[in-house]
Amino acid sequence: MVVAKVYFSSSRAKREEESLVHKIKRIFREAELDSTIGRGDVVAIKIHIGERYGHTYVRPKHVRAVVELVKELGASPFVTDTTGLDLTSSRGNALKCIEVATLNGLTNETIGAPIIIADGLKGLEGVKVKVNGLVLKEIYLPPVLAEADALISLAHVKGHPRTGLGGAIKNIAVGCVNKTTKALIHLKDPPYVKEDRCNGCSLCVKFCPKGAISIVNGKAVIDHENCLLGCGCWSICPEGAISGFRERHRAQVEFGLAVADAAYGVVKYFTPDKVGFINLAYDITPHCDCFTYSDIPMVPDLGVLASKDPVAIDKASIDLIRDSPGIPGSAAEELKIMNIGVDKFNQINLWEPLNFARKDGEPVPYIVLEASSKLGLGSLQYDLIRV
């Protein structure tokens, strides 16, 4: 079995050269991520821009450190994220995303490169990539990413109510696809109309950007052949007559397999030698960066990891967090997972704010890793090299 190399540098610092900015630059080179980038390449640096009222996301100065490294290699970097599911949501289109990014200090001036929302104004377009995965048979890569020459995932490590861990794999799986693929990852069924609730008001007809909804005999009808799946018609119906997101969600295991499929498709498109991964393991909250608030971290800040292997870097992140003590007063204390050696993620949705996902099952961090490894995305075996 292949043993991957994962490089790690602690957050501890007692002098300037031990700052995380300098460590990110050193670990980038140690992990040979520079070999993924050629002179003249246009390089996508994929982050999560965070949410309007949250404050635990990748820091702008750490994004800038990676931007500067890419520029030193003679390449042209841009920083990117994609729109969220549901056009009505706080990151539902590119204008909203740029507004959130700016609010969170992620601007051309602070990070040294333009922020480009990869899936366009509304996230509706995509380049088809055949996957033939465990759940998904194809994904749609955002047009901007499809034209990039290389991809660097710069992920904030945190918990997630469904995958357990939000790290490198989820950053590219859900973050590097368009709305339709996000919906395919999350949802087992397309939206449908509950006729007994529909009053034929036609708000959904006007809302649908694809024109996939019509009124027939006084009731809304969704044309599933033309439906883009993820635009959010369920959110605008005043009668609740369109099946909601959570009631159509996949079971956790199936969701985890779909996440692995999507990540595989993204790396397959670029080829592995043009993709690198950096995990920033600080502000490790129980929830992901899509939440509109930030709880206190569950464990102390750990540091930065880098690898060419997304499976290994996420496995190393989970292991380092498991071997860390919980922070008093945090979700770790509420869940009684304070001790060193206790898994911090496999029951994370028992935490009250994440209970909504419990109906679909326990979090599946190890299923995501195992499925990704099975697809050939990376190795579960790794050597941790401290830098």
C-alpha positions in Angstrom: 0.0 0.0 0.0 1.2 3.5 -0.8 2.3 5.5 2.2 1.6 9.2 1.5 3.7 12.1 2.9 1.9 14.7 5.0 3.9 17.7 6.3 2.9 19.4 9.5 4.0 22.5 11.3 2.6 23.5 14.7 0.9 26.8 15.5 3.3 27.4 18.4 5.5 30.3 17.8 8.1 32.2 19.9 9.7 34.4 17.2 8.7 36.0 13.9 10.1 33.2 11.7 7.8 30.8 13.5 4.7 32.7 12.5 2.1 30.7 10.6 2.7 32.9 7.5 6.3 31.8 7.4 5.4 28.2 8.2 2.8 28.0 5.4 5.5 29.1 2.9 8.0 26.6 4.3 5.6 23.7 4.3 4.4 24.5 0.8 7.9 24.0 -0.5 8.7 21.0 1.8 5.6 19.2 0.4 6.7 20.1 -3.1 3.5 21.7 -4.0 5.5 24.0 -6.2 5.9 21.1 -8.5 2.1 21.3 -9.3 2.6 24.8 -10.8 4.3 25.7 -14.0 5.5 29.1 -15.1 2.7 30.9 -16.9 0.0 28.7 -15.3 -3.3 30.3 -14.1 -3.7 28.8 -10.6 -7.0 28.6 -8.7 -6.6 28.8 -4.9 -9.8 27.4 -3.5 -11.0 28.7 -0.1 -14.3 29.0 1.7 -15.1 32.7 2.0 -17.0 32.1 5.3 -20.4 33.6 6.2 -21.8 37.0 7.0 -21.8 36.7 10.8 -19.1 34.0 11.3 -15.5 34.8 12.1 -13.8 31.4 11.9 -12.5 31.0 8.4 -9.2 31.1 6.6 -7.4 34.4 7.5 -6.7 36.8 4.6 -2.9 37.0 5.4 -2.7 33.2 5.1 -4.4 33.3 1.7 -1.9 36.0 0.7 1.0 33.8 1.7 -0.1 31.2 -0.8 -0.8 33.8 -3.4 2.8 35.2 -3.0 4.2 31.6 -3.4 2.3 31.1 -6.6 3.5 34.4 -8.0 7.1 33.6 -7.1 6.8 30.5 -9.4 5.9 32.8 -12.3 2.2 31.8 -12.3 -0.9 33.9 -12.1 -3.1 33.1 -9.1 -6.8 33.8 -8.4 -8.7 33.0 -5.2 -12.0 31.3 -5.7 -15.1 29.9 -4.1 -18.5 28.9 -5.6 -22.1 30.0 -4.9 -24.1 28.1 -2.4 -27.2 26.0 -2.9 -30.4 28.1 -3.2 -30.4 31.4 -5.0 -32.1 33.0 -2.0 -29.4 32.0 0.4 -26.8 34.4 1.8 -24.2 33.2 -0.8 -26.7 32.2 -3.4 -25.2 34.2 -6.3 -21.8 35.7 -7.1 -22.7 39.3 -6.0 -23.7 38.0 -2.5 -20.5 35.9 -2.4 -18.3 38.9 -3.1 -20.2 40.9 -0.5 -19.5 38.2 2.1 -15.9 37.9 1.1 -15.4 41.6 1.4 -17.1 41.7 4.8 -14.7 39.0 5.9 -11.6 40.9 4.7 -11.0 38.8 1.6 -10.3 41.4 -1.1 -7.8 41.9 -3.9 -6.0 44.5 -1.6 -5.7 42.1 1.4 -4.9 38.8 -0.4 -3.0 40.1 -3.4 -5.1 38.4 -6.1 -8.6 38.8 -7.5 -11.5 36.8 -6.0 -13.4 35.1 -8.8 -16.6 33.2 -8.1 -16.0 30.1 -10.2 -19.5 29.1 -11.1 -20.6 32.4 -12.6 -23.3 34.8 -11.5 -25.9 32.2 -10.3 -23.9 28.9 -10.4 -26.1 27.4 -13.1 -23.4 26.5 -15.7 -20.9 23.7 -15.6 -18.5 21.5 -17.6 -19.5 17.9 -17.5 -16.9 15.4 -16.0 -17.8 11.7 -16.1 -17.0 10.1 -12.8 -18.8 6.7 -12.7 -18.4 6.8 -9.0 -20.1 5.0 -6.1 -23.2 7.3 -6.2 -22.5 10.0 -8.8 -21.9 9.2 -12.5 -21.0 12.7 -13.5 -20.3 16.1 -12.0 -20.3 19.7 -13.4 -17.1 21.7 -12.9 -17.6 25.5 -12.8 -16.4 27.0 -16.1 -13.8 29.2 -14.4 -12.1 26.2 -12.7 -12.3 24.2 -15.9 -10.1 26.8 -17.5 -7.5 26.9 -14.7 -4.2 25.1 -15.1 -3.7 24.1 -11.5 -5.6 23.9 -8.3 -4.5 24.5 -4.7 -7.0 23.7 -2.0 -6.6 25.9 1.0 -9.0 24.5 3.5 -10.0 25.5 7.0 -10.3 22.4 9.1 -13.5 22.2 11.2 -16.4 19.9 12.0 -19.4 19.1 9.8 -22.8 17.7 10.8 -22.7 15.2 7.9 -19.1 14.4 6.8 -17.8 14.9 10.4 -14.7 16.7 9.1 -14.6 19.7 6.8 -11.2 19.5 5.2 -9.5 19.1 1.9 -11.9 16.5 0.4 -15.0 18.5 1.2 -13.4 21.8 0.1 -13.0 20.5 -3.5 -16.0 18.1 -3.6 -18.7 20.5 -2.7 -16.7 23.7 -3.2 -15.5 23.0 -6.7 -18.8 22.1 -8.4 -21.9 24.0 -9.6 -25.3 24.2 -8.0 -26.7 21.1 -9.9 -23.8 19.0 -8.6 -24.1 20.3 -5.1 -27.8 19.2 -5.2 -26.8 15.8 -6.6 -24.4 15.3 -3.7 -26.9 16.3 -1.1 -30.3 15.3 -2.4 -31.8 11.9 -3.2 -34.8 13.3 -5.1 -35.6 16.4 -7.2 -38.1 18.9 -5.7 -41.7 18.0 -6.1 -45.0 19.8 -5.6 -47.4 18.9 -2.7 -50.6 19.5 -4.6 -52.7 19.8 -1.5 -50.8 22.8 -0.4 -50.3 24.5 -3.8 -52.6 27.4 -4.5 -51.3 28.2 -8.0 -49.9 31.6 -7.1 -47.1 31.1 -9.7 -44.3 32.6 -7.6 -42.2 29.5 -8.3 -42.8 29.9 -12.1 -41.4 33.4 -12.0 -38.5 32.3 -9.8 -37.2 29.3 -11.7 -34.2 30.5 -13.9 -34.6 27.5 -16.1 -38.3 27.8 -16.8 -38.8 24.3 -15.5 -42.0 25.1 -13.5 -45.4 25.7 -15.0 -49.0 25.9 -13.8 -51.3 23.1 -15.0 -54.9 23.0 -13.9 -54.2 25.5 -11.1 -51.2 23.7 -9.6 -47.5 24.0 -10.1 -45.8 21.3 -12.0 -42.0 20.8 -12.1 -40.4 19.5 -15.3 -37.6 17.3 -13.8 -35.9 16.9 -17.2 -35.1 20.6 -17.2 -34.8 21.2 -13.4 -31.4 22.3 -12.2 -32.2 20.8 -8.8 -30.4 23.4 -6.6 -31.9 26.8 -7.2 -34.1 26.9 -4.1 -37.7 27.0 -5.4 -38.7 25.4 -2.1 -37.5 28.4 -0.2 -39.8 31.0 -1.9 -43.1 29.1 -1.8 -45.3 30.8 0.9 -47.4 27.7 1.3 -44.5 25.3 1.7 -45.9 23.4 -1.3 -42.5 22.4 -2.7 -40.6 19.6 -0.9 -37.8 21.1 1.2 -34.1 20.5 1.3 -33.8 18.6 4.5 -36.8 16.3 3.7 -35.1 15.2 0.5 -31.5 14.8 1.9 -29.5 11.6 1.3 -28.7 9.3 4.2 -25.3 10.2 5.6 -23.5 7.1 4.2 -24.8 7.8 0.6 -24.0 11.5 1.1 -20.4 10.6 2.1 -20.0 8.4 -0.9 -21.2 11.2 -3.2 -18.7 13.6 -1.6 -15.9 11.2 -2.4 -17.2 10.8 -6.0 -17.2 14.6 -6.5 -13.7 15.1 -5.1 -12.5 12.3 -7.3 -14.0 14.0 -10.4 -12.4 17.3 -9.6 -8.9 15.8 -9.2 -9.4 13.6 -12.2 -10.2 16.6 -14.4 -6.9 18.4 -13.3 -4.9 15.2 -13.0 -3.2 14.6 -9.6 0.1 16.3 -10.5 -1.7 19.6 -10.9 -3.5 19.7 -7.5 -2.0 20.4 -4.0 -3.6 20.6 -0.6 -3.1 22.8 2.5 -5.2 22.3 5.6 -5.2 25.1 8.2 -6.1 23.5 11.5 -7.1 26.4 13.6 -10.4 27.7 15.0 -11.6 24.1 14.8 -15.3 24.6 15.5 -17.9 21.8 15.6 -19.7 23.3 12.6 -18.6 24.2 9.0 -17.9 27.7 7.6 -21.4 27.7 6.0 -23.0 28.4 9.3 -23.9 32.1 10.0 -22.2 32.2 13.4 -19.0 30.9 15.0 -18.9 28.8 18.1 -15.6 28.6 20.1 -13.1 26.0 18.9 -13.4 22.4 20.3 -9.6 21.9 20.6 -6.5 24.2 20.6 -5.1 25.5 17.4 -2.9 22.8 15.8 -1.1 24.4 12.8 -0.8 23.8 9.1 -0.6 20.6 7.0 0.3 20.2 3.4 0.3 17.2 1.0 -0.4 16.1 -2.5 -2.8 13.5 -1.1 -6.2 14.7 0.0 -7.1 11.5 1.8 -3.9 11.4 3.8 -4.0 15.1 4.8 -7.6 14.7 6.0 -6.8 11.5 7.9 -3.8 13.2 9.5 -6.0 16.2 10.5 -8.6 13.9 12.1 -5.8 12.0 14.0 -4.2 15.2 15.2 -7.5 16.5 16.5 -8.3 13.2 18.2 -5.0 13.4 20.0 -5.7 16.9 21.3 -7.5 17.8 24.5 -10.9 19.5 24.3 -11.3 23.1 25.3 -13.4 23.7 28.5 -16.8 25.3 27.8 -16.8 24.2 24.1 -18.9 21.7 22.3 -16.2 19.1 23.2 -17.2 19.5 26.8 -20.9 19.3 26.1 -20.4 16.1 24.1 -18.0 14.6 26.7 -15.2 14.2 24.2 -12.6 16.2 26.1 -9.9 13.5 26.6 -6.9 13.0 24.4 -7.4 9.9 22.2 -11.2 10.4 21.9 -12.6 10.9 18.4 -13.9 14.4 18.1 -16.0 14.0 14.9 -17.9 10.7 14.7 -20.7 11.9 16.9 -20.5 15.6 16.2 -24.2 16.0 15.2 -25.3 15.0 18.7 -24.4 18.6 19.5 -27.7 20.4 19.7 -27.2 22.9 16.8 -26.3 20.0 14.5 -29.2 17.7 15.5 -31.1 18.5 12.3 -28.7 16.1 10.4 -29.1 13.3 12.9 -32.2 12.0 11.2 -30.0 11.0 8.3 -27.5 9.1 10.4 -24.2 9.6 12.3 -21.4 11.7 10.7 -19.3 9.7 8.2 -15.7 11.0 8.3 -14.2 7.5 7.8 -16.6 6.5 5.1 -15.6 9.6 3.1 -11.9 8.7 3.6 -12.4 5.0 2.8 -14.5 5.7 -0.3 -12.0 8.3 -1.5 -9.2 5.9 -1.1 -11.2 3.2 -2.9 -11.7 5.5 -5.9 -7.9 6.1 -6.0 -8.0 9.6 -4.7 -5.3 8.9 -2.1 -4.0 6.8 0.7 -5.2 6.1 4.2 -1.6 5.4 5.2 0.7 8.3 5.8 3.9 9.5 7.3 3.6 12.7 9.3 6.7 14.8 8.7 7.1 17.6 11.2 8.6 20.8 9.8 
